[in-house]
Amino acid sequence: MNLLMYLSNETLFLAERWLRMHRNEENVSVIVSNSLIALADKLKKTYPNISNIFILPEGINQKDRKVTILREKIIALSINRVVIPLSMKTIDLRFVEATIMPDFKPFYSLFRMFWLLGIREFEVFSLNGTQSFTIPHLLDEFVGIHEGKRCFIVGNGPSLNKIDMSLLKNEITFGQNRCYLGYEKWGFPFTYYCLADRLQVEEYFKEYEDNIPKKSIKFFPFEYLPFLRFENICPFNFLFDFNNFPQFSDSCDKIYLGNTTTYILIQIASVMGCNPIILIGTDHRYQLKEEEKTHVNSEYDLETEEKIIDIYKIASSFQNLGYFDDGKKWFNNVLKKTKDKELIAGAYFHLGEIYYLKGDFKNAENMFKKCLKNLPLHKKASDYLGLMGISFFEDSLEDSKQNVSSTQDRGNDFWVATDATEPTHFDGRYSAGKKRFIRPRPERAERAFECAARWAEAKGVKILNATPGTELTAFPLVSYESLFCK
């Protein structure tokens, strides 16, 4: 078997450890940066199983001549597997208690580079052992694949029961979450599938792994590569840039948060060149107990949300410029105005940073703990407390348990089927039993959709909404039936 090994300064110890373990087993080609060629030559003399040394191209551009030449060499040697020695941090799963997984997120660009060189099999080696992954697809493969062709992005709202879904059988379709519940009734699976909601990934992964057809191309955040066990995958680089929310990407190297999987799929469809992009099943409406109907005109409305986020950005700017007193004032202003737990946690975290940098460790500790009480698995707050020699794990974990229980009971952060006063999805099984969902925030999703609408207008792309009775107004409305008139 011919293998490629990645060698870097940071992982030299691990690389040599792997080479010692496989001294007589593998025919290895080493790939290094220019600065490490001498070191690679030295290793080659020590380990006879090293057969070739390749120079790593700078940047990632599959059209670059050097990349093309290197890819051809790798293919000629029948190399389809790369060993990547990595010393990774771990991250806590947000919805699974006391469970961690390797933090793959910072290494997306590294994996993508090898994928562009023709590698599809990845072996990640650490002192904890080896993990193997097959990545048949990345978004790079789909750039312009459906240029100028229409597609349908299917939400899972009850309005799907009002339209003839069989008309979509030969169309380009994108599904999400529990869309598979309709496949038997509709008579076909969707072309593409996406799972990105953290709660759904972490709490119901077995259900999705068991029910999504193997042939479906499955998009999900790259950070969940070590967690999900799907075939035919296409992990993408999912960016959570809350300070600059919302943002839109039509580039294959990143996808932005939009508070709904539909927004992710609009970006993926844009990478593929789809035009028009048509939404169905996007009812944009939930009727839940203990709260007026959730839509953009609720008491905590879009204008209020935008103003608070603007205040948050101003506070962050002051902090970044070193104007700590002004930053404190504006972050405290955020705390007075917002109901959003993520914003509250963020404000407390930044206040903790300010106090920490000013040497006021007592107040810093207090702020970081308040951050963790609102967002128990906020890693940076935990890291700061660790630097201060303070353990908050047991307290925060206990708070997390209490918060999950109490918020589910109160209906503040999570909802279950019994909280709904009207159908929320096209199939009753979607939310049957005690399945949990994060409480929807349509006012935030609306801001993201408006961002997509601005992108579409600038690019000459049509995004249409063919959902009967929809409350989403960001895109032009069109009759579903009219799309199939000859």
N, C-alpha and C positions, 0 to 999 in steps of 0.2 A: 504494500500500500504506500503510495506517495502522499506525503503530508507537507503542509506549509506551516511554519511556526513564526509567530510574531515576536520580535525581540525589542525590548525597550529598556531604558535605564531603570525605570521604576519597577520592572518585573524581571530583572536579570536573575535574581536568586531563584524565583519560581521557574523560569525557563530552564536554568541549569538543573534544577531538581527534576524536572520532567525528562530532560535529556538523559540524566543518569538512570532514571527508572525505565527508559525505553532504549537503552544503549544499543542493544542488539536486535531490536524489533522493527524499527521503522526507517524508511528512506526519507529524510527530512530536508526540505528546502527552507532556509531561514530568510525572512524578509525584515530589513532594518532600514533606518534612516541613514543618510550619508555619514553622520557623525559616529556611527557605531560599526562601520565596516571593519575597522581594525580589530575590534572586539569579536565580531563574528568570525573573522579569519582565525583568531586564537581559539575560539570554541570549536571550529572545524577541525583543528589539529588534535584537540582533546577528545572529540566525539566523532568517530568515523562515520556514523550514520547521517551526518550532515553532508549532503551532496551538492547543494547549490546555495549561493547567497544572492538574493535579489535586493535591489535598492527601492525603498518605498517612495512612490511619487508624492510630490507636495500637493496638498489639496485633493479635492474629489471632483473629477470631471471625466466622465466616461468617454468624452470625445477627444480628450487630450491624447496626443500621439504616444507619449511615454506610457500612459495608462493602457492604451490599446496594445502596444508591443508587449508589455508585461502580462496582460491578460492572455495574449496569444501564447506566450511561453508557458504560462501556468496550464493552459488547456492542452498544449502539446505534451506536457508531462503527465497528463491525466490526473492533475491535482484538483480535488473537489472538497477537500477538508482542511480547515485551518485550526491549529492549536493556539489559543490565546491565553497565556498565563495572566491572571488578574488577581490583584488583592483588592477586594471590594468591601465597601461598607455595607451594612444591612439597614433596611428600613422596616418600620412597623406597618403591618397591614392595618388599615384604618377601621375595618369592620369585623375583624377576626381577633379576638382577645389574645394577648400575649403570644403573637405569632409574627415572625420576621421573615423577610426574604432578601436575597442579594439585591443591591441597588444597581440595576443594569442601566438606568436612565442616562448617566453621563457617558456611556460607551456606544451610544447609537451611531455616531459618526464613524467610529472604528469598525463596527460591524458592517456598516453601509459601504465603507471603502473596500472591504474584502468581498462583499457581495458584488460590487461593480467590477471586481477583478475575476468574477466567474465562480466564486466560492459559494456553495449552498449548505455545506455541513460545517458546523461550528462546535469546537470542543473547548470549553472554558475550564482551565485548570487552576486550582488553588490548593492550599494546604488542607482544605476541608474536603477535597476530592475533585471529581470531574463531573461536569454537566454537559450533555450533548444536545444540540438543537439542529433541526433542519429548517432553514428559512428559504422556501422556494420563491417567495415574492417579496419585493419592496415596492414602494410607490413609483420608483424610477421606471419600473417596467411598464407602468400604465400611462405614462405621459403621452397625451394626445391620442390614446388608443381608440377613443370614440369621438374624434374631432367632428364637430358639426352635427352629431346625432343626438336625438332627444333621449332623455332618461327620466325615470320616475323614482323619486325618493319616497318611501312608504313609511309614514308614521303609523302608530298602532291605535289611533283613536277609533271610537265607535262609529264614526262616519264611514268607515270602510264597508260596513254592512249596508250602506245605501247605494253603493256603486257596483258595477259588474267587474269584478277583479279578473275574470277570465280574459278580458280584453288585453291584459298585460303579459300574457303568456310568452309572446315573442318580442317583448320590449326589453330594454336595458333597465333593470330594476335593482334598487338598493333597499335591503331590509335591516332591521335592528332588533335587539333584545329578543322578545318572545314572538317575533313575527312567524316563526315556524308553526305556531298553533293554527294558522290558516292554510298551510300548504296543502293538506289533504283536501280541504273544502274547495280551494281555488284550483287545484289540479297541477300545480307546478311550484318549484322553489324559486326564490329570487336569485338574480345573477350574482349579487354581492351581498355580504353580510357584515355588520359592524356591532361590536360590543365594547363600550367604553365607560359606561357608568360604573364607578368604583364599587358601590354597594352591590350592584348586580354581579359584577365580576367576582368579588370576594365571597359573597354570601351564597350565591347560587351557581357557582362555576360548574358543579357536577351536572346540573340540569342542562346547561348550555352545551357542555362537552358531549352529553349523551344524545342531544336532539338536533343539533345543527348538522345538516347533511355534509358528509365528508368532502364532496366535490365542491361545495361552496367556498369561494375565496373569502377568507375571514380577516377583517381589519380589526386590530385592537392596539392599545398603547404599548409601545416597545417595552416599557418598564415591567409589564406583566409576562414577558417572555419566559421567565423561570417558573411562573405560576400556572398559566393555562396550558392545557394539553389538547391542542387542536391539530388537525392536519390541514394542509393547504393554506397556510397562514400568510398574512401580510402585515407585520407589525409596523406602526408608524410612530414618528417622533412627535409626541403630544406635549405641547407647551402650555403651562399654566402661568401666564403673565398677567396677574390680576391688576397690577398698577396701570397697565396700558390696555385694559379690557374695554371694548372688544377689538380684536384684530382678525383679519381674514388672510388666508394663505392659498394661493393657487400654485404653490411650489411643492415639489415632491419631498423636500427635506424637512418639512414641518407642517403641523396641523394645530390650530389654536382652539382653546376652550371656548364654548359658546352656550353652556348650561343646557344643552340638549344634543343628543346624538344626531339629530337631523342636521344641525349646523356643521358637525364634523363631516357628514356625508355630502353636504353641499360643497365643501372644500375639496373632498376627494373627487367628486364629479367634475369640479372645475379643473383639477389636474388632468383628468382624462379627456378634457376638451368637450364635454357634453354641452349641447345647446339646442333647444332650451332644456332647463332643469325644472322639472315639474314636481310639486309636492302634493301628495294625497295623504289622508289620514292624519293631517296636522290640524287637529281640532283646536289646539291652543286654549284648552278650557278644562278646568276641574271643578267639581262641586264637592267640597269637603266640609265635614262638620267643624264647628267651632271657628269658622272663618267664612266670610262672605266669599262669593265665587271669585276664584283667583284669576284675575286677568289684569291687563295693563292699567285699568282704571281703578284699581283697588286703592284703599286709603294710603297705603305705603306705595305710592305710585312711581312711575318712571322718572318724573322730574325730581322727586325726592331722592331716589336712588342715584341719579346722575350727579346731583349736588353733593351728596355725601362722598361719592367716589372722587369728585373734584377736590374736596377738602382733604381726603386721604392722600391724593397725589401731591397737593401743596405741602402737606406735612412731611411726606417722604422727601420732597425736594429740599426743604429746610434742613432736614436731618443729613442728607447727602452733602449739602454745602457746609455742614458744620455749625449751622445756626440752631443749636440744640434747644434753647429756650423757646424759640419760635416753633420748632418742631413739636415740643411738648404741648404747647398751647393748642396747636391745630389737631394733634392726635386726641387730646382730651375733648376737643370739639366734636370729633368723630364719635367718641364714646357717648356723648350726650345725645346724639341725633339718630344713631343707627340701631336697628333691631337685628341686623345680620350677624350671625355668630362668627363667620369668617372675618368680617371687617373688625368686629370687636376683638377677636383673638389677635389679628394683625396689628391693631392699634396698641394693645397691651405689649405685644412682642417688641415693637419699635420703641415704645416708652422704656421697656427693659433695657434695650440696647443703648439708649441715650444715657440712662442712669449708670449703666455698666461702664460706658466710655468716660463718664464724668467721675468714676471712682466711687459712686454711691451704691455700694453693693447690696445694702439692705433693701433699698427701694427697687433695685434691679431684680432681686430675688422675688419680691412681692409681685412685680409686673409679670415676670416670666411665669409665676405660678397661676396668676389670673388668666394669662394666655392659655395655659394648659387646661385650666378648668373649663374654658370655653371650647377649646379644640385639643382634647387630651393627647393626641398623637402628633402635636406640632414639634417636629424633630429639632429645629433650630433652637427653640426655647429650651428643650431638654438638654441640648448640647451646651448651651450657656450655663445652665444649672450644674451640669457635669464639670465644666471648667471651674465653677465656684465650689466644687466639692459637695454639692447638694444633690441628693437623690429624691426625685419626685415620682419615680416609676410606680410605686405601690399606691400612692395617693391618687395619681392621675388615672391609673387603671381602675381604681375603685370608683372615681368620679365618672369614668367612661361608662362603667356598668350602670351606675345610677342614672346617668344622663340618657343612655339608650333606653332604659326602662321607662323613666319618667317622661321623656319627650315623646316616646311612642304612645304612652297613655294620654298625654295632653294634646298630641297631634301637632306639636310645634315643628319638629324637624323630620319626622317620619310619618308615614300614613300607611294604613292597611285597608283592606277591602271594606271593613265595617265603618270606616271613616267617610266613605263616599256615599252621597245621596242620589247619585245617578251613575250610569255606566261610565267607566273611565277608559275602557279599551274595547276592542272589537270582539273579544272573546272573554267570557266570564272566568275561564280558567287562568287568564293572565294574572289576576290578582287574588285567586282563590286561596283559601286557608289563611295562614298568617304571614304571607309574603309581605316584606317591608319595601317601601319606596321612600326615597328622599322627597320631602315636600317640594312641589314644583315652584319655581320662581319665574313665571312667564314674563314679568317686567324686565328681568335681566336677559332672558332669551330674546325678548323683543329688541333690545338694544343690539344684540349680536346679529339678528336677522336684518336689522336696518343697515348694519355695517356691510352685510353680504349684498344688500340691495344697491348700496353705493358702489361696491366693487363691480357688480354686474352692469350697472349703467356706464361706468368708466370703460369697461372692457367690451361693451356691445353684446353681452350675454343676457338672455332672457331667463329669469327665474319666475315661474308662475305658480299660483296656488289653486289647485283644482279640488280642494277639500270642501264638500258640501257643509254649509253652516259654520265655517271656520271663523274664529275671532282673531286670526292673525292677519294684520293689514299691511305688513311690510312689503308684500309683493302683489302684483296685479292678479285679480281673481279671474278664473276662466272656468267654464263648464266642463266637467270631466267628459261627458258624452260628446261634446263638440270636438274633442281631440281625436275622435275616431270616425268622424264623418268623412266619407270619400268625396 
